[in-house]
């Protein structure tokens, strides 16, 4: 078992440029100290510098970092594309092992909107639209209907508000120091 009855585990998934990183940062900004962000892009591209493929090392690293932070008493937001067929088993084990409440969200944005949003990102020159098309999987949901789908009409503020309230973070104290 991992974490405590009080720790929250939040999984944010969706296609590239769907707003996952912005929502994760918004949750932490709203809550204050005590929320650990476990970003797939950071661990996969920066820490390990590996491609996203089945069985890649970042899958275990995401799991280990999330478990460590939960055991240290942090609320954890795991965010990334996190394809269901590659990351689903790890996320299911993490969810099953977590003592506290776990919430999962899928940010669903149509492909055309991801292109528009991607053009504003720092990596826009490095990643071509054809690559985004190859990566795009519409509604790549985890099994058992565990995810709440949030559509493109929900603003960043509305999405963060919804998640902070639905997960119970709104009523919990931030961490000291």
Buried (B, 14 or more C-beta within 10 A) or exposed (E): EBBEEEBBBBBBBBBBBBBBBBBBBBBBEBBEEBBBBBBBBBBBBEBEEEEBEEEBEBBEBBBEBBBBBBBEEBBBBBBBBBBBEBBBEBBBEBBEBBBBBBBBBBBBBBBEBBBEBBEEEEEBEEBEEEEBEEBBEEEBBBEEEBBEEBEBEBEEEEBBBBBBEBBBBEEBEEEEE
